[in-house]
């Protein structure tokens, strides 16, 4: 979830990196094998060599001779739609929990051969057989975190901050300065948490109530965004936004006045590495997952992206700046949160229809 910058810039940087990598593998590492591995991940969700950090994909290429083609998506739904269309080649994907459950249900994931992924033993036991993959055969945890509310402390009154509610996102005092999630599952999840419902409710009366709550919020919202929240919050164009807790430090890099908190009822997510059935190079894919579970590599990723690591040995090596309660909520806070599960086709269809209706409402408002 996800440390996302402008994808065009990211793509340009990665293409530049690829041109450098070819020489690196041949001169100082294993000779190129001619193999190509396609990795599909959230944008800016891996250590890429900036500011002296490890360039993870370059290091993998250097050690294995396997060329990495690294592609980005901005939501689970975008990733799913592109996979279903059959119009792309991909060997490793890193989706979130509820989407992994759906992919398993639709037979779109390969079972992993853990004989080829010995470093998976580094993953803490509590992440090895999650509810969305109860046998632990299809996924290996990459990061975890919670949804949160970010706010600009220069403009938002501390008296309006209440970790027991999501009311700040409906506060008329900040009308036109509030951002909202740009995907239906997260947006409805916020409304469900606000109203005290389960984040996995399939009760149509409850879902309708959530829709009405989002309609009530609509006139206050500047826009529904994903990666754009960084520019808008950092510039002060917006002062309140829900997003993912691991992005706090990145936001603060652009605006030191941004603070965050995890309200009651927030979504707890786990993003995991999987191999889709459309994979063309399963052996290389398992090598890559094994590499990503290596302690030094996992540490580099945790330091760079800011999200919680599922490897205790990594957490113990991190600076206190990124291991506080906001980034690693304790059990009492997590007990107030909920994981997304796969919804029925009927519930998803209902949400999709209501989401389209909400976007029409917003379009009418902004005309």
N, C-alpha and C positions, 0 to 999 in steps of 0.2 A: 504496500500500500504503500505511501509510496513516494520515494524521493524523486519527483518528476520535474524536469526542466523543459524548456522548449525543445520539442522532439527534432525539429529541423536542425537546431544547433547541435544536439546530441548526435544526430546521424552524421553531421559533417565532421565532428570530432572523431567519431568512431572510424569513419572512412579514412581519415588522416592516420589514425592509429594503425589501421590494417596495413597501410603502405610501409609503415615503419617495422611492423612485426615480421614481414617476410624476411628481411635481412637478419633480424634478431634470431629467428629460429635456426637459420642456416649457419650463422657465424659463431654463436655462443651456446646453442642448445642442440637438441636432437635434430637431425636432418628432417626436412619435411617429408611426410609420408604420402602426401597427395590426398589424404582424407580431409573432409570438410565436415564440421559440426555446426548445426544451426541451433542457436539458443534464443528463446523468446521470453523476455523478462520485462518487468516494469522499467520505465525510464529512470536513469540515475540510481539504480538499485544494486550497484556493484562497485567495488573499488576500482577506479580506472586510471590511477597513476597521477591524478592531480595533486599538487602540493607535496610531491615526494612520496605519495602513498603507493602501495603495490598495484600495478596494473594486472589484475587477476587473469583476464583473458590472455594477455601477452605472456604471462608466466606459464599458463597452461600450454600455450602454443610452443613455448621454448622447451618445456620439459617433455612434451609428447610428440611434437612435430605435426600435430593436428591443427588445421586452420579453423578458427572460430568465426562464424558469421553471426553477429549479435544484433538482434532485432528487438524493438520495443513495442509494448502496448500500454494503453492508458487506463484500461478497466478490464475486469474479468470478462465482461460481456463482449467487449471488442475482441479479446483473445478467442473466446468461444466461437463467435460468429465467423472469424477468419479461418479457424480450424474446421468448422463444419462446412464451409464453402468449398474446401478442398483445393483452394487456390494458392497454397503455400507449402513449403517444405520446412519442417521443424523437427528437431530431435530431442530437445529439452525444453520444458515449459515450467514456469514458476507461478502458478495461480494460487488463489486463496481457498480456504477450507470448503465453503459451500459449493464452489465451482468444481473442486476436486471430487466431491461427492457426486455431483451431476455427471462428470466425465466418467467416473467408475460405473455409475448406473447405466450409462449409454455405451459402455464397452469401448471407450475411446482412449483408455490408458493401458500400457503394457505392465505386467507384473515385473518387479525388479528382481534381479539376481544379486542378492547381497553378498555372494561369494566374490563378486567384482566390486563391491562397495564396502571394504572392511572398515573404512573410516567412519561409517555410520554408527559404529560403537561409541563415537564421541558424543553423539546426540543424547541429551538427558532422557532417561526412561519415560518420563511423563509426556514426551513429545513423540514417542515411537509408534504408538497405536492409538491415534486420536479418534474421536467419534466419527469423523468424516471418512476415515480409512481404518476401520476397526481391526483389520488383520495386519495393518502396517506393510502391506505388500506393494502398494502403488506410489508411495510418497516418502520423501525424506525432508524433514523440517529445515527451512532456510532462515526465517525470522518470525517473530511474533510481536503483537502490539495491541493497542486499543484505539478506538475512535476517541477524539477529544474536541474541545472547543478552544480555539485560539482567539486572542483579543489584543488590541493595541492599548496598552495601559495609559497612554497619553490621553485617550479620548473616552475610554470606557470606565465608568464609575465602579470602583471596587465594591461598592454597596450593592451593585447589580449582579455580582458573581455569587453563584450558589451551586456548589458541587452536587447537591441533591436534585437538581432540576436541569432541564434544557431550555428554560424560559428565556435565557439571554437571546436566543435565536428568534424569539418572537417579541422582543422588546421594541415598542414603537419609537422609543427615544432615539434608536439608531437606524431608523428607516432609511433605506437606500444605501446603507453602509454594511449590510449583512450579505454574506455569500452563503451558498448552499451546495451540497453534493450534487453532482451532475449524473448520478445513476440511481435507478429506482430502488435498489435494495438498501443502499446506505441512507437515502433520503427517507424512505418509509421506516427504516430502522430508527432514525432519530425521532420521528413522530410516535412510533410505538413506545420507545423509551419514555418520551414525554408524557404519554397517556398511561403508562404503567402496564402496557401489554407485553407479551413475549415478542422478541425479535423474530420469532418463527411462527407467529400466528397465521392460521389459515382461515380464521373466522371472518366471514365477509362483512359482518356488522362492524367488527373491530377494524378491519382494513378500510372500510368506508369512513369510519370515524377518523382514521389517520389521514385519509385523503382530504377530508374536510379541514383538518388541522393544517395541512400543507397549503390548502387553498387560502385559509385565513392568514397564513404567513406570507403568501405570494406577493402582496402589495409592498411588503417591507424589504423584499429581496432584490439586490442589485443584479444578481445573475446566478446561474447554476454552473459550477466550474469544477475542474479537476486541477491540472497543473497550473492553471492561470492564477490560482489563489496566491502563489508565491509573489508574483509581480504586484498584484493588487494589495496584498497585505503589507508588503515591504515598502510600497510607495505611499501608503496611507489612503489610497483610493477606497479601500474597504477597511473596516476595523474589527469585524467579527467573522469567523468562519469555522465550520466543523472540518476536521481533517484527521490525519493519523498521527499519533503521539510522537513517533520517531522523527517527524519532520520539524520539531521545535527548534533544534539548533540551526538547521538550514534557514528557517525563517528568521531567526535571530541574527544570522550572518548579514541579512539585508536590513533588519530593523531590530535594534537591541531592545525596543520597548515591548515587543510581542511576548506575551505570556500564554500559558495554557493550563487546562485542567481536564480531568476525566470525570464527566458527570455520571451519576447513578444510572445504570441501565445501558451503559456503553457496550458496543460490540468489541469482543476480544477475537482477534483473528490470528491465524497461522498461515503463512505463505510457505509453500513446500515445492521441492523439485520433483518433477514427474517426467515420464517418457510417454509421449502419445503414440497411438497405434500407427500413425503415419510416419513414424521415425524411420529414417533410412540407414542409420548407423548406431544401433543399440550398444555395441561394444564401446564406441567412443563416448556415447551419452553416459554410460555407467562410469567410465573413467572420469568424466567431467564432474559428475555428482560426487564421486569419491574424493576428487581433488578439492571440491568446494567444502567438504566436511573436514578437511585437514585443518588442524588447529591454527596454524599461521595464516592460512587463507581466510578462514572464518573470522579470525581476529581483524584482519585487514578490512573485511567487508563490514564488520560490526562498527569499527572505528569510523569508516567512511560514511555509511548510510544512516547511522544513528538508531536503527531499530534493534530491538532486543534479540540477543542470540539464544538459541536453544542449547548451547554448549556451556556448561558451568565453568569449565576451565578457561574459556574465552572471557566470560564475564569477570572472572577474578583478575584478569589482566587489563581491564579497561579503566580509563580515568574515571574518577568519581563524578565528573561532569555529566557522563552519559550512563551512569548506573543508579541514579536517584530514583525516588518513588514514582516520578512521572514516567520514566522509561521502563522501569521494572516494578509495576504495581504489586503490592503485597497481597496475600491471600484474602484479606478482608475486603480490599478494593475489588479484586477479581471476582469475589463472591457476589458482588453487586452488578457484574457484567454478564454478558451472554454471548455465546458463539452462534454464528449463522449456520443453519443446516439447510440442506436441499429442500425446497418447497415442492409441492405437487404441481403438476402441469396446470391444473385448474387455478391454483393460487398465483402462479407466475403469470398466467394469462390475464387474470384479474388485475394484478399489479401493473402489467404492461399497459393495459387499457387506461387505467387510472393515471399512470404516468404521462401518457400521451395527452390525456385531458388536462393535466396540470400544466404541461408545456403550452397548450393552447391558451389556457388562462393567463399564463405569463406573457405570451405573445400579445394577447389583447391588451394587457396592462401597459406594455411598453410601446404600443403604437402611438 
